[in-house]
Every structure is written in C-alpha cells, then in structure tokens.
Amino acid sequence: MNTLEGKVAIVTGGASGIGRATALLFAKEGAKVVVADIDGAGAERTVKEIAALPEAAGAAVAVQGDVSAADDCRRIVETATGTFGGLHVLFNNAGIIRRTTALDLDVDEWDRVMAVNVRSVFLMCKYAIPAMTDGGSIVNTGSGWGLKGGGNAISYCASKAAVVNMARALAIDHAKAGIRVNSVNPGDTDTPMLRDEARQLNEDWAAFEADAADRPMGRSGSPDEIAQAVLFLAGDAASYITGSALVVDGGGLA
C-alpha cells in the first residue's frame, strides 16, 4: 500500500520547486492533494502532472490563493474538505526571500516576508487543524538559516526561525488531538527561489551554485530529495516524531 493511501493533503507553494516535487510525491503515494499557490497557472500545471501519473496514484485540485490572506487560507482548507472529504496532511511550504541587510531592507519588504513565511503558517494551521478530525501531520518548511544565521538575509532568517519554533509550539498544543507538527529544514536546493537569490545579489549563477555546493556532500540538494523528507514526516513512519526540526542539507550545518 502507498504511504499516503486514503489521505488528503494540502501543499502550499505547490507550483514549483519543493512544493511541486512534494505534491507529485504525495500523489504517487496515493494522497488526494490540494495544490495551492499564488501562481494559479503554476498550480494547474502541477495538477496536470499529477493527472498524468499512473492510475494507482492519487488525485489533485489546484487553488489559486495568497496564503498571507485569511480568506484564501480558509478557502484552501474548505476546498480540501469539500472536494475530498477531509484533511490529514498540511505542508506549509510557501515562502519568499529577500537578500538584504537590515539597512537596505524596506519596511514593506520586511512585512511581506513575514506575511508569506510566518503569517501563512499561523493562518493555514488555524483553519486546517479543526478539519483534522482523525488526527494528522503538519510539516513546515523552515531552513538551515532558521537554525543559524546567514548573511544578507535578515528577514528570511528571522522568518524561518519563527517557522521552526512555531512547529514546536503547535506540536505541544495539539498532540492530544493526534496531530504531529514538525519542520523540514533544507540547505541550498536547486529551485527557482535559489536562482532568484543569485539575481537579487547580482551574482553569476555558476559562481553562486558553486558556493551553494560548499558543504560536506559537495553539492546542493534537489527538490525531490527534500520531498522525500517531507513524505517521511507526513506519514505513519514518523508516528512518534513531533516538535522536531529535521535538517536536510548535505551536511552543511554539521
């Protein structure tokens, strides 16, 4: 039996990168997936990829929405329960990054990073947890920079530290309801966001990529590798794991 057979999952930021890879993997493992993203066309593309999987795979529906907006988060959860009849897994993955110091960061940019990276986790959990009537698993995308500092990324580091500790607090509050909450903390992963970082810093991609590979395993990660870690935390194999911060970074923090 597939790992998530009969489960309903929400993946935010599912149009590309780690979110897309995870939505596809969840579906391959039998889940019915709500693919949510502010990029509605991108979310639809992910759903089409899921529809092209073998018949044994799960199903999917796309929802365009801004996860920093309460009404959109409520609608995403209602889509899961209304379309598929329940909710068992929430992957809070949507996120953005601004590569600046405090001196160069606009206040509006700070607020937007906090809205997309932190407020969204609060809102999605606020509406998803009551829908998890049979227990469930929540996974938040943190970052290695949520566990240690990084240069030219003050808002991102602050937001991801919040995401990691929110998972711990949620784990404490909702364990008795059978809901586990953990964070997955990737190192540099070859996604559109990583390439956007190079553009923000006006760095050549080849040089930026080489710097990202400066870790014991000698390379950056792939979205599929992070998705495998999310699948583990989402499924029953992690049934006694909650409040944990799983680092998936090729040894970078080591």
Secondary structure as GFF3:
##gff-version 3
##sequence-region A 1 254
A	DSSP	beta_strand	8	12	.	.	.	ID=ss1
A	DSSP	alpha_helix	17	28	.	.	.	ID=ss2
A	DSSP	beta_strand	32	37	.	.	.	ID=ss3
A	DSSP	alpha_helix	40	51	.	.	.	ID=ss4
A	DSSP	beta_strand	60	64	.	.	.	ID=ss5
A	DSSP	alpha_helix	70	84	.	.	.	ID=ss6
A	DSSP	beta_strand	89	92	.	.	.	ID=ss7
A	DSSP	alpha_helix	107	114	.	.	.	ID=ss8
A	DSSP	pi_helix	115	119	.	.	.	ID=ss9
A	DSSP	alpha_helix	120	128	.	.	.	ID=ss10
A	DSSP	three_ten_helix	129	131	.	.	.	ID=ss11
A	DSSP	beta_strand	136	141	.	.	.	ID=ss12
A	DSSP	three_ten_helix	144	146	.	.	.	ID=ss13
A	DSSP	alpha_helix	154	174	.	.	.	ID=ss14
A	DSSP	three_ten_helix	175	177	.	.	.	ID=ss15
A	DSSP	beta_strand	179	186	.	.	.	ID=ss16
A	DSSP	alpha_helix	192	200	.	.	.	ID=ss17
A	DSSP	alpha_helix	205	212	.	.	.	ID=ss18
A	DSSP	alpha_helix	223	234	.	.	.	ID=ss19
A	DSSP	three_ten_helix	236	238	.	.	.	ID=ss20
A	DSSP	beta_strand	245	248	.	.	.	ID=ss21
###
